[in-house]
C-alpha cells in the first residue's frame, strides 16, 4: 500500500469516525442533560461498562484473529465456508455467554461496582440484565467488520455507530422522561443490536452466507490457536477501564459518572485517528508479513508511528490546557452542574497525559498480531493491567478521581515502552532515530502551540453555548495553525509527505 493510499483511506475513515465520535459526545451530553451526575447515572455507567468492554475486547480481537486467516481464503470458495462457520460458532458461543452473564448479574455487579449497595446496587443489576444480551450483536458486528475490511470495504463498518448513537440519544431525551434510566438501558441494547444488522446486507453481498457449514475447516484451527491470546491481550487493555470503574465506585455519588465522561474525552483522539490508521494499514501489514517483505513492513510501521506522533501529541497538549472549557462546553447543562464539571476536569487532567503512549501501544500491539505473535502483546497487556491496579490503589487516597486517571496513564506509559523494546528485539532496527527526530520536532511545535493556547485561554469568557463554541473553536483553530506552521518550518517528514500528496491531488 502506497503512502498516497494510506493517507487517502486514513483520511476517509477518520472523517467518518470524527462525525461518529462527535455524535457519541452528543449521546453523552444527552445522558448528562437528562440524568446529570447522580446515583442513578452511576448505576447505568456501571451496568453498561461490562457489555461495552466485552464488545471492545471481542470486536477488536475477533477482527484481529479473523483477518489474517480469512485473508488466505477469501478469494476462494473455502473463504465463504470459513466466514459462515465462524458466524455460526460465534453466535452460539456468545448466546451461551450472554445467558450465563444475565443469570449471574448480581455477582457480576458486585465485581464491577464493589462500592454499590441498596437501591443503587439493585438498579444496576436490573440494567445489567437488560444490557448484557447486546453482547451477541456486538460480537457479530466485529466479525462482520473483519469480513468487510478484508474485502477493502472500510466505509460500511464505520457507519453502524451513527444509528446506535441516534437511538441512545432519542431514548435519553424522549423515553428518559417517562421510563427513567431503565428506559435508557433498553434503548442502549437496541442500539447495540443495530450495529450488526446495518452491516449484514454488505456482508451478504460478498457471498458469505452462500458457503457451506464446515466445522473441520483448517482456518478454524488456525483461528483457535491465535484467538485466545489475542482475546486475553485485548481484554487486558479494556480491563484498565473496568479497574477504573471499580475504584470509582468506592468514591462519593457522581464520581463514577465524572470518571466515565472524562474517559470518553480522553479516548476520543485515538478512537478517531489511531483507529482509522489501524483499520487501513493492518491488512497491509498482514500481507507484507505473509510475502516476507520485512523492509516494506518496517516502513509501514514507521509511517504509522510517525503519523501518531505528529497528530496525537498536539491534541494531548491542547486537551491538557483546555480541559475545563472543553468539559463545560460538552456537558455542563441541565442536571450536570459546576460540581460535576469540576470532578470531570480533575480526572481528565491526568488522563490527558497518557494520550500519546496509548496510541503507540495500540499500533505496536497490532504490529505484533500482523507478525502472528499473539503471546508477546498478551503478556505485555496483562502486565499493564496489573500495573494499573497497583497505581490506582496507590494514588486513589491522595488524589481521588485524579489518582485513578493518573494510575491509568502511568500504566500506559510503561506498557508502550515495554512493547516498543520487545518489537525492536523482534524485528530489529526500524528507523528509530528518524522517529525520535519526529518526536523532538513535534514536541517543539507543540510547545509553541501550547504557549499560544495558554495565552489565548485567558480571553475565554464562556457565556452561551454558541459563544463557547465560537471562542473555543477559534482558539483550537489558532493552536492547530501554529502547530502545523511550526511543524512545516521544522520539516517534520510525515507532514511533508501529507502535503505532497495534497498538492498532487490538487494538480490532478
VMD Tcl script that draws the C-alpha trace (Angstrom):
set ca {
  {0.00 0.00 0.00}
  {1.47 3.35 -1.06}
  {1.76 6.47 1.10}
  {-0.96 8.05 -1.02}
  {-3.37 5.19 -0.41}
  {-2.65 5.12 3.32}
  {-3.26 8.86 3.66}
  {-6.39 8.73 1.47}
  {-8.17 5.89 3.27}
  {-6.99 7.02 6.71}
  {-8.47 10.44 5.93}
  {-11.79 8.96 4.73}
  {-12.18 6.60 7.68}
  {-11.03 9.30 10.12}
  {-13.62 11.67 8.65}
  {-16.39 9.14 9.24}
  {-15.10 8.45 12.73}
  {-14.96 12.17 13.57}
  {-18.69 12.56 12.95}
  {-19.40 9.27 14.71}
  {-17.41 10.28 17.81}
  {-18.96 13.76 17.82}
  {-22.35 12.09 17.76}
  {-21.09 9.95 20.63}
  {-20.46 13.13 22.61}
  {-23.96 14.32 21.79}
  {-25.12 10.99 23.23}
  {-23.14 11.54 26.44}
  {-24.35 15.15 26.63}
  {-27.96 13.95 26.26}
  {-27.47 11.49 29.13}
  {-25.82 14.21 31.25}
  {-28.63 16.67 30.44}
  {-31.40 14.25 31.36}
  {-29.87 12.49 34.38}
  {-26.83 14.58 35.48}
  {-24.03 13.06 37.61}
  {-26.21 11.20 40.07}
  {-26.54 7.82 41.76}
  {-28.83 6.51 39.01}
  {-26.38 7.62 36.31}
  {-23.59 5.88 38.22}
  {-25.74 2.72 38.16}
  {-26.20 2.96 34.38}
  {-22.48 3.60 33.80}
  {-21.59 0.55 35.89}
  {-24.17 -1.64 34.13}
  {-23.14 -0.60 30.63}
  {-19.40 -0.92 31.21}
  {-19.30 -4.72 31.04}
  {-21.03 -5.17 27.65}
  {-19.03 -2.23 26.28}
  {-15.72 -3.65 27.47}
  {-16.58 -7.14 26.28}
  {-17.62 -5.63 22.96}
  {-14.33 -3.77 22.57}
  {-12.40 -6.91 23.54}
  {-14.39 -9.24 21.29}
  {-14.73 -6.79 18.41}
  {-11.04 -5.97 18.11}
  {-9.83 -9.48 18.95}
  {-12.15 -11.23 16.51}
  {-11.18 -8.88 13.69}
  {-7.50 -9.18 14.53}
  {-7.57 -13.00 14.58}
  {-10.02 -13.39 11.70}
  {-8.48 -11.06 9.08}
  {-5.10 -12.85 8.66}
  {-6.76 -16.28 8.40}
  {-9.69 -15.16 6.24}
  {-7.21 -13.26 4.07}
  {-5.72 -16.59 2.98}
  {-9.07 -17.95 1.77}
  {-11.34 -15.02 0.94}
  {-10.76 -15.23 -2.83}
  {-11.73 -18.91 -2.83}
  {-14.94 -20.83 -2.19}
  {-13.38 -22.05 1.04}
  {-13.42 -18.45 2.29}
  {-17.23 -18.36 2.21}
  {-17.40 -21.57 4.26}
  {-14.89 -20.20 6.79}
  {-16.84 -16.98 7.24}
  {-20.23 -18.70 7.55}
  {-18.93 -21.27 10.03}
  {-17.27 -18.51 12.06}
  {-20.57 -16.62 12.26}
  {-22.46 -19.72 13.44}
  {-19.87 -20.71 16.06}
  {-19.53 -17.16 17.38}
  {-23.31 -16.68 17.61}
  {-23.68 -19.93 19.58}
  {-20.82 -19.10 21.96}
  {-21.96 -15.53 22.62}
  {-25.57 -16.62 23.19}
  {-24.48 -19.07 25.89}
  {-22.09 -16.49 27.37}
  {-24.79 -13.80 27.46}
  {-27.29 -16.12 29.16}
  {-24.70 -17.04 31.78}
  {-23.93 -13.36 32.44}
  {-27.62 -12.47 32.77}
  {-28.15 -15.26 35.31}
  {-25.07 -14.24 37.29}
  {-25.76 -10.48 37.05}
  {-25.89 -9.92 40.85}
  {-22.38 -11.33 41.25}
  {-21.12 -9.54 38.12}
  {-22.31 -6.19 39.51}
  {-20.55 -6.92 42.82}
  {-17.36 -7.35 40.82}
  {-17.80 -4.28 38.60}
  {-19.07 -1.93 41.33}
  {-17.99 -3.24 44.75}
  {-18.86 0.08 46.39}
  {-22.57 -0.02 45.41}
  {-25.29 -1.03 47.88}
  {-29.04 -0.77 48.45}
  {-31.22 0.73 45.71}
  {-28.17 1.77 43.67}
  {-26.98 -1.85 43.54}
  {-30.44 -3.24 42.71}
  {-30.90 -0.73 39.88}
  {-27.51 -1.69 38.44}
  {-28.46 -5.41 38.45}
  {-31.73 -4.69 36.60}
  {-29.99 -2.66 33.90}
  {-27.13 -5.16 33.58}
  {-29.66 -7.88 32.72}
  {-31.14 -5.61 30.05}
  {-27.78 -4.64 28.56}
  {-25.76 -7.87 28.63}
  {-27.66 -9.67 25.78}
  {-26.42 -6.91 23.47}
  {-23.04 -8.64 23.60}
  {-24.26 -11.17 20.99}
  {-24.92 -8.50 18.38}
  {-21.74 -6.57 19.16}
  {-19.59 -9.67 18.68}
  {-21.26 -10.45 15.34}
  {-20.72 -6.81 14.37}
  {-16.97 -7.24 14.93}
  {-16.85 -10.34 12.73}
  {-18.82 -8.52 10.02}
  {-16.29 -5.68 10.10}
  {-13.47 -8.22 9.72}
  {-15.06 -9.62 6.55}
  {-15.59 -6.16 5.06}
  {-12.11 -4.87 5.96}
  {-10.53 -7.89 4.26}
  {-12.57 -7.03 1.17}
  {-11.15 -3.47 1.45}
  {-14.58 -2.09 2.33}
  {-13.78 0.48 5.01}
  {-16.92 2.59 4.67}
  {-19.76 0.32 5.78}
  {-18.12 -0.76 9.09}
  {-17.72 2.91 10.04}
  {-21.46 3.62 9.71}
  {-23.22 1.48 12.39}
  {-22.14 3.71 15.27}
  {-24.28 6.51 13.81}
  {-27.53 4.57 14.15}
  {-26.57 3.25 17.60}
  {-25.81 6.74 18.91}
  {-29.00 8.23 17.46}
  {-31.09 5.52 19.09}
  {-29.49 6.11 22.50}
  {-29.82 9.91 22.17}
  {-33.50 9.61 21.30}
  {-34.08 7.22 24.18}
  {-32.36 9.50 26.70}
  {-34.25 12.61 25.64}
  {-37.67 11.07 24.97}
  {-38.08 7.80 26.88}
  {-35.91 9.06 29.73}
  {-38.69 11.40 30.87}
  {-41.27 8.62 31.12}
  {-39.32 5.46 31.87}
  {-36.24 6.90 33.60}
  {-32.78 5.38 33.45}
  {-34.16 1.86 32.78}
  {-35.68 3.12 29.53}
  {-32.22 4.33 28.54}
  {-30.86 0.81 29.17}
  {-33.42 -0.70 26.77}
  {-32.57 1.90 24.12}
  {-28.87 1.15 24.52}
  {-29.47 -2.57 23.88}
  {-31.42 -1.76 20.71}
  {-28.53 0.48 19.64}
  {-26.06 -2.37 20.18}
  {-28.16 -4.70 18.00}
  {-28.36 -2.15 15.17}
  {-24.57 -2.25 14.71}
  {-24.74 -5.81 13.38}
  {-27.91 -5.56 11.29}
  {-26.67 -2.48 9.39}
  {-23.58 -4.38 8.17}
  {-25.47 -7.60 7.39}
  {-26.56 -6.70 3.80}
  {-23.00 -5.72 2.80}
  {-21.62 -8.98 4.25}
  {-24.29 -10.97 2.40}
  {-23.36 -9.30 -0.91}
  {-19.89 -10.84 -0.62}
  {-21.48 -14.31 -0.71}
  {-20.56 -15.18 2.87}
  {-23.87 -16.94 3.53}
  {-23.66 -18.96 0.31}
  {-20.92 -21.16 1.72}
  {-21.36 -24.48 3.49}
  {-21.06 -25.06 7.21}
  {-17.67 -26.72 7.67}
  {-16.68 -27.41 11.26}
  {-13.45 -29.05 10.04}
  {-12.25 -26.07 8.01}
  {-8.45 -25.69 8.50}
  {-8.91 -21.95 9.02}
  {-10.87 -22.63 12.21}
  {-7.92 -24.45 13.71}
  {-5.65 -21.54 12.84}
  {-8.06 -19.11 14.48}
  {-8.39 -21.35 17.53}
  {-4.63 -21.06 18.03}
  {-4.32 -17.27 17.66}
  {-7.63 -16.08 19.12}
  {-7.22 -16.92 22.86}
  {-4.02 -14.89 23.41}
  {-5.40 -12.04 21.28}
  {-8.61 -12.10 23.28}
  {-6.73 -12.12 26.59}
  {-4.46 -9.30 25.44}
  {-7.42 -7.24 24.21}
  {-9.35 -7.90 27.41}
  {-6.35 -6.78 29.45}
  {-6.46 -3.38 27.73}
  {-10.17 -2.96 28.40}
  {-9.80 -4.25 31.96}
  {-7.98 -0.98 32.69}
  {-11.28 0.82 32.16}
  {-13.08 -1.75 34.29}
  {-10.48 -1.29 37.04}
  {-11.01 2.48 36.93}
  {-14.78 1.99 37.30}
  {-14.31 -0.44 40.19}
  {-12.18 2.05 42.09}
  {-14.54 4.87 41.10}
  {-17.48 3.03 42.69}
  {-15.74 3.45 46.06}
  {-15.92 7.26 45.81}
  {-18.98 9.51 46.50}
  {-22.06 9.59 44.23}
  {-21.39 11.13 40.84}
  {-17.70 10.19 40.84}
  {-18.08 7.19 38.55}
  {-20.12 9.25 36.08}
  {-17.49 12.03 36.05}
  {-14.76 9.44 35.53}
  {-16.72 7.88 32.66}
  {-17.25 11.20 30.91}
  {-13.59 12.16 31.32}
  {-12.60 8.79 29.88}
  {-14.84 9.40 26.85}
  {-13.00 12.62 26.04}
  {-9.59 11.03 26.68}
  {-10.28 8.10 24.34}
  {-11.68 10.25 21.53}
  {-8.44 11.22 19.67}
  {-7.11 7.65 19.49}
  {-10.62 6.41 18.75}
  {-10.58 8.54 15.60}
  {-7.01 8.92 14.37}
  {-5.33 5.71 15.51}
  {-8.37 3.53 14.84}
  {-8.65 4.95 11.31}
  {-4.95 4.37 10.70}
  {-5.02 0.79 12.02}
  {-8.14 -0.01 10.02}
  {-6.26 0.88 6.84}
  {-2.74 -0.44 7.47}
  {-3.39 -3.65 9.41}
  {-4.48 -5.75 6.38}
  {-1.42 -4.41 4.53}
  {0.92 -5.36 7.39}
  {-0.57 -8.87 7.33}
  {0.04 -9.21 3.58}
  {3.60 -7.89 3.78}
  {4.45 -10.36 6.53}
  {2.99 -13.25 4.51}
  {5.05 -12.14 1.50}
  {8.19 -11.80 3.67}
  {8.66 -8.16 2.68}
  {10.14 -7.04 6.00}
  {11.69 -3.83 4.66}
  {8.30 -2.61 3.47}
  {6.70 -3.91 6.69}
  {9.03 -1.77 8.81}
  {8.41 1.23 6.56}
  {4.63 0.97 7.03}
  {5.06 0.70 10.80}
  {7.39 3.70 10.89}
  {4.96 5.77 8.81}
  {2.11 4.84 11.14}
  {4.12 5.64 14.28}
  {5.25 8.96 12.82}
  {1.67 9.93 11.98}
  {0.53 9.10 15.51}
  {3.26 11.29 16.99}
  {2.52 14.14 14.59}
  {-1.25 14.12 15.17}
  {-1.77 12.93 18.76}
  {0.93 14.98 20.52}
  {-0.67 18.42 19.87}
  {-4.08 17.05 20.89}
  {-2.56 15.81 24.15}
  {-1.10 19.24 24.91}
  {-4.24 21.09 23.83}
  {-6.58 18.88 25.85}
  {-4.43 19.27 28.94}
  {-4.57 23.07 28.65}
  {-8.22 23.40 27.61}
  {-9.75 20.60 29.66}
  {-12.07 22.85 31.67}
  {-13.68 24.79 28.78}
  {-13.97 21.51 26.81}
  {-15.85 19.75 29.63}
  {-18.01 22.81 30.23}
  {-18.93 23.05 26.56}
  {-19.80 19.37 26.15}
  {-21.57 18.51 29.40}
  {-22.42 21.49 31.65}
  {-26.17 21.94 31.18}
  {-29.38 20.59 32.62}
  {-28.69 18.32 35.60}
  {-24.93 18.43 35.00}
  {-23.70 21.38 37.07}
  {-20.44 23.07 38.09}
  {-19.56 20.45 40.73}
  {-19.85 17.65 38.17}
  {-17.72 19.68 35.75}
  {-15.00 20.14 38.38}
  {-14.89 16.38 39.06}
  {-14.68 15.56 35.36}
  {-11.95 18.16 34.75}
  {-9.91 16.72 37.61}
  {-9.96 13.22 36.07}
  {-9.38 14.50 32.53}
  {-6.22 16.37 33.57}
  {-4.48 13.13 34.50}
  {-5.98 11.04 31.71}
  {-4.74 13.51 29.08}
  {-1.04 12.91 29.73}
  {-1.42 9.31 28.57}
  {-2.80 10.04 25.09}
  {0.36 9.55 23.05}
  {1.61 6.33 24.68}
  {-1.88 4.85 24.37}
  {-1.85 5.45 20.61}
  {1.60 3.92 20.25}
  {0.62 0.92 22.35}
  {-2.40 0.24 20.14}
  {-0.25 0.41 17.00}
  {2.57 -1.81 18.30}
  {0.11 -4.39 19.58}
  {-1.41 -4.66 16.09}
  {2.07 -4.95 14.53}
  {2.76 -7.99 16.71}
  {-0.53 -9.52 15.62}
  {0.38 -8.98 11.96}
  {3.59 -10.90 12.69}
  {1.38 -13.70 14.08}
  {2.91 -13.19 17.52}
  {-0.02 -13.07 19.91}
  {1.78 -14.19 23.06}
  {4.04 -11.14 23.47}
  {1.31 -8.46 23.40}
  {-0.92 -10.63 25.59}
  {1.73 -10.79 28.33}
  {2.53 -7.10 27.92}
  {-1.14 -6.13 28.26}
  {-1.62 -8.32 31.32}
  {1.42 -6.69 32.93}
  {0.00 -3.25 32.07}
  {-3.32 -4.20 33.66}
  {-1.62 -5.30 36.87}
  {0.35 -2.04 36.97}
  {-2.92 -0.15 36.53}
  {-4.42 -1.85 39.57}
  {-1.33 -1.11 41.65}
  {-1.13 2.56 40.65}
  {-4.87 3.09 41.23}
  {-4.61 1.56 44.70}
  {-1.56 3.70 45.46}
  {-2.97 7.02 44.20}
  {-6.71 6.95 44.89}
  {-6.36 8.03 48.52}
  {-4.20 11.14 47.98}
  {-5.69 12.21 44.62}
  {-9.21 10.72 44.49}
  {-10.56 10.67 40.93}
  {-7.32 12.18 39.68}
  {-5.38 9.28 41.20}
  {-7.44 6.73 39.24}
  {-6.80 8.59 35.97}
  {-3.11 9.09 36.73}
  {-2.74 5.40 37.53}
  {-4.08 4.55 34.07}
  {-1.69 6.97 32.35}
  {1.36 5.68 34.22}
  {0.46 2.08 33.34}
  {0.03 3.01 29.67}
  {3.45 4.66 29.56}
  {5.05 1.52 30.98}
  {3.14 -0.73 28.59}
  {4.03 1.30 25.50}
  {7.72 1.47 26.42}
  {7.85 -2.27 27.07}
  {6.15 -3.15 23.78}
  {8.48 -0.85 21.84}
  {11.55 -2.57 23.30}
  {10.09 -6.02 22.57}
  {9.28 -5.04 18.98}
  {12.85 -3.83 18.47}
  {14.06 -7.23 19.67}
  {11.56 -8.97 17.36}
  {12.16 -7.25 14.01}
  {15.40 -5.36 14.52}
  {16.02 -1.69 13.75}
  {13.08 0.23 12.25}
  {14.48 3.74 11.79}
  {14.07 4.58 15.47}
  {16.30 7.63 15.14}
  {14.02 9.04 12.49}
  {11.02 8.53 14.78}
  {12.91 10.20 17.63}
  {13.60 13.16 15.36}
  {9.90 13.38 14.51}
  {9.11 13.29 18.23}
  {11.62 16.05 19.04}
  {10.38 18.35 16.28}
  {6.73 17.66 17.15}
  {7.41 18.42 20.82}
  {8.94 21.76 19.90}
  {5.99 22.61 17.65}
  {3.56 21.53 20.38}
  {5.40 23.70 22.92}
  {4.97 26.78 20.72}
  {1.33 25.87 20.21}
  {0.85 25.39 23.96}
  {2.17 28.87 24.72}
  {-0.28 30.44 22.27}
  {-3.20 28.36 23.55}
  {-2.41 29.14 27.19}
  {-2.29 32.86 26.46}
  {-5.47 32.66 24.40}
  {-7.35 30.75 27.12}
  {-7.23 33.88 29.29}
  {-9.63 35.54 26.83}
  {-12.30 32.82 27.00}
  {-15.38 34.37 28.57}
  {-17.85 31.46 28.48}
  {-21.47 32.53 28.26}
  {-24.00 30.92 25.91}
  {-23.39 27.61 24.13}
  {-22.90 29.35 20.76}
  {-20.40 31.79 22.26}
  {-18.46 28.94 23.87}
  {-18.34 27.09 20.54}
  {-17.08 30.17 18.69}
  {-14.46 31.13 21.30}
  {-13.14 27.64 21.93}
  {-13.31 26.70 18.25}
  {-11.35 29.79 17.26}
  {-8.68 29.11 19.88}
  {-8.33 25.48 18.80}
  {-8.06 26.53 15.15}
  {-5.39 29.09 16.06}
  {-3.45 26.49 18.05}
  {-3.66 23.97 15.17}
  {-2.44 26.59 12.71}
  {0.53 27.48 14.93}
  {1.41 23.80 15.36}
  {1.19 22.96 11.65}
  {3.22 26.05 10.69}
  {5.91 25.19 13.24}
  {5.98 21.54 12.09}
  {6.27 22.71 8.48}
  {9.15 25.05 9.27}
  {10.85 22.30 11.27}
  {10.40 19.97 8.27}
  {8.62 17.13 10.03}
  {8.76 14.32 7.47}
  {5.23 12.96 7.96}
  {3.71 16.40 7.43}
  {5.79 16.91 4.29}
  {4.54 13.58 2.88}
  {0.94 14.52 3.57}
  {1.32 17.96 1.98}
  {2.95 16.49 -1.14}
  {0.00 14.11 -1.57}
  {-2.44 17.01 -1.23}
  {-0.51 19.02 -3.84}
  {-0.64 16.11 -6.30}
  {-4.38 15.76 -5.77}
  {-4.89 19.48 -6.41}
  {-2.83 19.33 -9.64}
  {-4.93 16.40 -10.85}
}
mol new
graphics top color blue
foreach p $ca { graphics top sphere $p radius 0.5 }
foreach p [lrange $ca 0 end-1] q [lrange $ca 1 end] { graphics top cylinder $p $q radius 0.2 }
display resetview
